[in-house]
Amino acid sequence: MKVFRDTKKQHQWSLKEHSKGLKPGLVPTMGFLHKGHLRLIQNAKEYSDRVVVSIFVNPTQFSGGEDYNKYPRDEERDLELLEEEGVDAVFIPEPLEMYPEGYETYVVVEELSKKYCGRSRPTHFRGVTTVVLKLFNIIQPDVAIFGEKDYQQLIIIKRMTKDLNLPITIISSPIVREEDGVAMSSRNKYLNPEERKKATVLYESMKEAQRLVANGITDVDALKKEMIKIIEKKEHLRIEYIEFVEPETLKRVKKVGASNRILMAVHIGRTRLIDNMKIKGQAE
Amino acid sequence: MKVFRDTKKQHQWSLKEHSKGLKPGLVPTMGFLHKGHLRLIQNAKEYSDRVVVSIFVNPTQFSGGEDYNKYPRDEERDLELLEEEGVDAVFIPEPLEMYPEGYETYVVVEELSKKYCGRSRPTHFRGVTTVVLKLFNIIQPDVAIFGEKDYQQLIIIKRMTKDLNLPITIISSPIVREEDGVAMSSRNKYLNPEERKKATVLYESMKEAQRLVANGITDVDALKKEMIKIIEKKEHLRIEYIEFVEPETLKRVKKVGASNRILMAVHIGRTRLIDNMKIKGQAE
């Protein structure tokens, strides 16, 4: 397994693989890998000939008050895991390699980036699209794999890829959950044992909405009310948003139709968790 | 000479040339070609194996009150000229091909885009960088040629290319001038004969500044004052800006040093003209 910290060397490696007729697939991560990431890597293997994983805690997607400095990191363990998974190359740049002095170029997917998570994190998606475009240009993948866990991010990346005519196929990979339903996330590490127990409410409330929809309740306000009831049974939780949306445009719906999605963000103590779930309307 | 109106077909052609080991060079234009463009094409031939010229009057770099609709167009003549020049491919997309419904992704080089021309045209450079990045992704050139006539644009494109890790070499090509010194520009067509005569003041005033610098005057305020005198001898002219800047960062200087550049924009009647000139300070 090759480990590159230098953008030029990573780029050269990718060109060489291309020249052999091999298609690289990219799995962009912020490291501190869990089973969700490993699922993305397995997906990448299906769709490409060479798997490149990037590990980069990207400063431009965190704002001042956020957790950039305390974001969990464990490079040694990550590299062991990636070696075991049979990854071909790992790209681990330093922040100054990615954003040298004088850096000032940003990519914005304007409307999609303002909604939902974008309301509380106004520069977050700008940072994500910018770093992903940079990774695309350095690594030149034919396919890139993104998890459905960050569903709004996935849709924004798809939109950017289409809008900018990037010759890259974006593959999405389903959420991997713990046994109790909590979506795997590096940020789960922030939760103390008591908070960790409460974290199941995101999954539970969405499952309840799914059940109600299956029983014919399609009014979004009524569904939200039931979800909020479940969440508010636990103390010290703050709902940031619960939205029922169209799966590709992320437009809000008032009545649950075919293949809509619930998106939600909840704060547990000082930790912000997001989750989402496909919900089948009666049209299906 | 191939003519492509479809992004996918242009992209396929470029991939095919790449697969033969040939390097495409791109000359992006808005059409209505003049000798300045032909110079760019000759430059492209030096640096690449295949020359692609794009012709696209890009709506996103014009704002509401500007000349998008009346911008001069003459596709038939352009294609004849390009055929004569021995260009390999011409890419002429329709606006809806480049910006389909739901389009919302933009690239911004933040600080450089706010200065000088960016003050009177706040979304102009955002439109330029966005369309250039799209053209780069569609055409996949190894080199791209930009004229020094749009000097701020050239520096912004260089910055974007570096910041986004694009594997493309940006080549700049000197201004081509009419016999009386007026920089060639498709917008010169807007000038009536009287205005066209006055248009020489941009060149004349910069030449005078150059002469004064050669005689040891390096104070920028003093130089500007002399330039303004020359321009104000003619009626109905409005100076938008005259700036003396560092050539790569476009930072203003107070004293003319090595390889500084004069940038200027002047309105003649309803037409806005820009020009620039390298000016050698005493350090050289």
Interface residues (C-beta under 8 A of the other chain):
Chain A: T7 H11 G102 Y103 E104 T105 Y106 V107 V108 V109 E110 E111 L112 T129 L133 K134 N137 I138 Q140 R159 M160 D163 L164 N165 L166 P167 T249
Chain B: T7 H11 G102 Y103 E104 T105 Y106 V107 V108 V109 E110 E111 L112 T129 L133 K134 N137 I138 Q140 R159 M160 D163 L164 N165 L166 P167 T249
